[in-house]
Amino acid sequence: MTWLNHLSVRAKLAALVAILALGMLVVAGVSLWSIQRAVAAGHGILRSELGTTQDLGNVRAGIANMRRYVTARSARRIEHLSALERQATRLTVGMTA
């Protein structure tokens, strides 16, 4: 440590600033590396969960389509039955007259 005694105050402060700057660069590099790993992990989770969510959406859309089909088909059957009832009513009214 005798070499430190031979340095001026200005040189000592410059060395301190350089060491601190180097330390900050190391911390920044490690932080960026950690953030990249976290983002990659988030993308992996997103890909796996998004596939499941898309499958669930497809199932829900299929169920909704089935409900529309069944409802439309039921409505047509009800209309058809109503027409048959009207026809039967006309026939029975015609037979009694």
Residue pairs with C-beta under 8 A, 6 or more apart in sequence:
4 12
7 15
